[in-house]
Amino acid sequence: MKKAVLYMTLSTLAFSIMNALIKQLHHFPTFQVVFFRSAGSLLLASGYIFAKGIPVLGNHRKLMLLRSVVGLTAMSLFFMSLKYLPVGTAVSLRYIAPIFATLFAVLLLGEKLRAAQWPLFVVAFAGVWVLRGFDRGMDPTGLALVVAASVFSGLVYVIIRRIGSGDHPLVIVNYFMFTGTVVGAVASLFHWATPVGAEWGLLLALGLFGFVGQLFMTKAFQIGRTNLVAPLKYIEVVFSISIGVFWFGDVYTLMSFLGIFMIIGALVANVMIGKKKG
């Protein structure tokens, strides 16, 4: 379990740095950022897959392509939201995705919810409204983009659940990164901003940190109990807020922290309740 905690902490730190870099590169067209984020991870993940002898095409190919398209939509919307929102706020709001995932699972997969989960969803959404109402840095365009990203992310979770354990996690990710690379490359042909100096390094680092985050997250879930490991993913919010304050000079009020606490607290409780047996 100690290794699982370490892996998940490293994962959340890597994703937090990646998000901060995306925020730093906000002046680049979104799909150019998508291209660099996807291409770097594609190269690293493909190398890992071939080195381990994992079948690169997998089994559930149509579902993995669907997951890729939906995931690319979610990622692009989230990247766009970082142009308008503090990085910590955007990351916090993105974490309402499990609520949409649960609702999609009820509607599409026929799964059941515990009665205690519904009030927690209400608390999480109330946290969104607290953020919207009291955080002066909350841009309505950014809010709309990140909520839309969360909806698509929720659908991604359900598609992955349908794929099940029949395909290696990195194969699923690789489909996603391949789609992002192709779509990002084509879109960048029409909107391209040439990087200058260190910007090349920052863009290339997106794929590295994204791959490291994904790899360590996968390892954490492989060796640790899901109901104990999953809530650790929310450490990303702490890292993101800290980076936002010290890197970008983001300012948070007490009401902002209350809204974030309501969202994360309700979702952590939901994970714990949803994983209980009986």
C-alpha positions in Angstrom: 0.0 0.0 0.0 2.9 2.3 0.7 4.1 1.9 -2.9 0.6 2.6 -4.2 0.4 5.8 -2.2 3.8 6.8 -3.5 2.8 6.0 -7.1 -0.4 8.0 -6.9 1.3 11.0 -5.3 3.9 11.0 -8.1 1.1 10.7 -10.6 -0.9 13.6 -9.2 2.3 15.7 -9.1 3.1 14.9 -12.7 -0.4 15.8 -13.9 -0.3 19.0 -11.8 3.0 20.1 -13.4 1.6 19.3 -16.8 -1.5 21.4 -16.2 0.6 24.3 -15.0 2.7 24.1 -18.2 -0.5 24.2 -20.3 -1.6 27.3 -18.3 1.9 28.8 -19.0 1.4 28.0 -22.8 -2.1 29.5 -22.9 -1.2 31.8 -25.8 -0.7 28.8 -28.1 -3.7 27.4 -30.1 -5.4 24.7 -28.1 -5.0 21.9 -30.7 -1.3 22.7 -31.0 -1.0 22.1 -27.3 -3.1 18.9 -27.8 -0.7 17.8 -30.5 2.4 18.1 -28.3 0.7 16.6 -25.2 -0.5 13.6 -27.3 2.6 13.1 -29.5 5.1 13.0 -26.6 3.0 10.5 -24.6 2.3 8.4 -27.8 6.0 7.9 -28.4 6.7 7.0 -24.8 3.7 4.7 -24.4 4.3 3.0 -27.7 7.9 2.3 -26.7 6.7 0.8 -23.4 4.1 -1.3 -25.1 6.5 -2.7 -27.6 9.1 -3.3 -25.0 6.7 -5.3 -22.9 5.3 -7.2 -25.9 1.7 -6.0 -25.3 -0.6 -6.3 -28.4 -0.8 -2.7 -29.6 -4.2 -3.0 -31.4 -6.0 -4.5 -28.4 -9.4 -6.3 -28.6 -12.2 -3.7 -28.1 -11.1 -1.5 -31.0 -14.4 0.3 -31.7 -14.9 1.1 -28.1 -11.3 2.3 -27.7 -11.8 4.6 -30.8 -15.0 5.9 -29.2 -13.2 6.5 -26.0 -10.5 8.3 -27.9 -12.8 10.7 -29.6 -14.8 11.4 -26.4 -11.6 11.8 -24.4 -10.1 14.1 -26.9 -13.2 16.3 -26.7 -12.9 16.4 -22.9 -9.2 17.1 -23.0 -9.5 20.0 -25.5 -12.3 21.6 -23.5 -10.3 21.4 -20.3 -7.2 22.9 -22.0 -9.4 25.7 -23.3 -10.8 26.3 -19.8 -7.2 26.9 -18.5 -7.1 30.0 -20.6 -9.8 31.5 -18.4 -9.5 30.0 -14.9 -6.9 29.6 -12.2 -5.3 26.2 -12.6 -6.4 25.0 -9.1 -10.0 26.0 -9.7 -10.1 24.3 -13.1 -8.7 21.1 -11.7 -11.2 21.2 -8.8 -14.2 21.7 -11.1 -13.0 19.0 -13.5 -13.4 16.5 -10.6 -17.2 16.6 -10.8 -16.7 14.2 -13.7 -17.3 11.2 -11.5 -20.8 12.5 -10.8 -21.6 12.5 -14.5 -19.9 9.1 -14.8 -22.2 7.7 -12.2 -25.3 9.1 -13.8 -24.2 7.8 -17.2 -23.6 4.4 -15.6 -27.1 4.4 -14.1 -28.6 5.4 -17.5 -26.5 3.3 -19.9 -25.2 0.4 -17.8 -28.1 -0.1 -15.4 -25.9 0.3 -12.4 -27.5 1.0 -9.0 -26.7 3.9 -6.6 -26.7 3.9 -2.8 -29.2 6.3 -1.3 -26.3 8.1 0.5 -24.6 9.0 -2.8 -27.4 11.4 -4.0 -27.0 14.0 -1.2 -23.2 13.9 -1.8 -23.8 14.8 -5.5 -26.0 17.7 -4.4 -23.2 18.9 -2.1 -20.6 18.7 -4.9 -22.8 20.7 -7.3 -23.5 23.2 -4.5 -19.7 23.6 -4.2 -19.6 24.6 -7.9 -22.2 27.3 -7.3 -20.3 28.5 -4.2 -17.2 28.9 -6.4 -19.2 30.6 -9.2 -20.9 33.0 -6.8 -18.0 34.1 -4.6 -14.8 33.5 -6.7 -14.2 36.8 -8.6 -11.7 34.9 -10.8 -14.4 32.6 -12.0 -14.9 33.4 -15.7 -18.3 32.1 -17.0 -16.8 31.0 -20.2 -14.1 29.0 -18.3 -16.8 27.5 -16.1 -18.9 26.4 -19.0 -15.9 24.8 -20.7 -14.7 22.9 -17.7 -18.2 21.6 -16.8 -18.6 20.5 -20.4 -15.2 18.8 -20.2 -16.4 17.0 -17.0 -19.5 15.7 -18.8 -17.4 14.2 -21.6 -14.8 12.8 -19.0 -17.7 11.1 -17.2 -18.7 9.5 -20.4 -15.1 8.3 -20.9 -15.2 6.5 -17.5 -18.3 4.6 -18.6 -16.8 3.6 -21.9 -13.6 2.4 -20.2 -15.8 0.4 -17.8 -17.5 -1.2 -20.9 -14.0 -2.1 -22.3 -13.3 -3.8 -19.0 -10.0 -5.6 -18.2 -9.8 -7.2 -21.7 -7.3 -4.6 -22.8 -4.1 -3.3 -21.2 -4.6 0.2 -19.7 -1.7 1.7 -21.7 -3.2 0.3 -25.0 -6.4 2.2 -24.2 -4.3 5.3 -23.5 -2.3 4.8 -26.7 -5.5 4.9 -28.8 -6.3 8.1 -27.1 -2.9 9.6 -27.7 -2.8 8.5 -31.3 -6.1 10.2 -32.0 -5.0 13.3 -30.2 -1.8 13.4 -32.2 -3.5 13.0 -35.6 -6.3 15.5 -34.8 -3.9 17.9 -33.2 -1.5 17.8 -36.1 -4.2 18.4 -38.7 -5.8 21.2 -36.8 -2.4 22.8 -36.2 -1.9 23.1 -39.9 -4.5 25.9 -39.9 -3.6 27.5 -36.6 0.1 27.3 -35.7 2.2 29.5 -33.5 6.0 28.9 -33.8 7.5 28.3 -30.3 10.5 30.5 -29.4 13.4 29.3 -27.3 12.4 27.5 -24.1 8.8 27.2 -25.3 9.9 24.2 -27.3 11.1 22.5 -24.1 7.8 23.3 -22.3 5.7 21.9 -25.1 7.8 18.7 -25.3 7.6 18.3 -21.6 3.8 18.0 -21.8 4.0 14.5 -23.2 6.6 13.4 -20.7 4.7 14.6 -17.6 1.4 13.3 -19.1 2.9 9.8 -19.6 4.5 9.7 -16.2 1.2 10.7 -14.6 -0.7 8.0 -16.5 1.9 5.3 -15.9 2.2 5.8 -12.1 -1.6 6.1 -11.8 -2.0 2.8 -13.6 0.7 1.2 -11.3 -1.1 2.5 -8.2 -4.4 1.0 -9.1 -2.7 -2.3 -10.0 -1.2 -2.8 -6.6 -3.4 -0.9 -4.2 -7.0 -1.2 -3.1 -9.2 1.0 -5.3 -11.3 2.4 -2.5 -8.0 3.6 -0.8 -6.1 4.6 -3.9 -8.8 6.5 -5.8 -9.3 9.3 -3.2 -5.6 10.0 -3.4 -6.2 11.3 -6.9 -7.6 14.5 -5.3 -4.2 15.4 -4.0 -3.8 16.9 -7.5 -6.1 19.7 -6.3 -3.7 20.6 -3.5 -0.7 20.5 -5.8 -2.5 22.6 -8.5 -3.6 25.2 -6.0 -0.1 25.5 -4.6 1.5 25.8 -8.0 -1.1 28.3 -9.1 -0.4 30.5 -6.0 3.4 30.4 -6.2 3.7 30.2 -10.1 0.9 32.3 -11.4 0.0 34.4 -8.3 -3.5 33.0 -8.1 -5.6 34.3 -5.2 -8.2 32.3 -3.4 -10.8 33.5 -0.9 -12.2 31.6 2.0 -15.4 31.0 0.0 -13.3 29.7 -2.9 -11.7 27.1 -0.5 -15.2 26.3 0.9 -16.5 25.5 -2.6 -13.4 23.4 -3.4 -13.7 21.6 -0.1 -17.4 20.8 -0.8 -16.6 19.4 -4.2 -13.6 17.3 -3.2 -15.0 16.2 0.2 -18.3 15.0 -1.3 -16.5 13.1 -4.1 -14.1 11.4 -1.8 -17.0 10.3 0.4 -18.8 9.1 -2.7 -15.8 7.0 -3.7 -15.6 5.5 -0.2 -19.4 4.7 -0.1 -19.6 3.4 -3.6 -16.8 0.9 -3.1 -18.3 -0.6 0.1 -19.8 -4.1 -0.3 -23.3 -5.0 0.6 
